[in-house]
Amino acid sequence: MTYLETRAVTALRSVRMQEKGWHARRAAFLNELMARDANSRLEQRQVDDLWFLVWRYRRQIPDLDVVAEANEIVNGVLSLAFY
């Protein structure tokens, strides 16, 4: 995992998700992968799911760099940060 992917998985730990759907299960799976070996590479599908989940729950994630990366991947554009 890259440093930013590690931060994204860590950010998903504090996000509240519905228990019925696949979101919580996938976030737990990604967290388990990181716990086993943080230096392993994620498969493309896992990377896609990670950034989709971060984008989907972006309002609950305080890490602006992680949210900006997810927005760029999902929407294909750079976002401007307004402070």
Secondary structure as UniProt FT lines:
FT   HELIX           3..12
FT   TURN            13..14
FT   HELIX           22..36
FT   TURN            38..39
FT   HELIX           44..56
FT   HELIX           58..60
FT   HELIX           64..75
//
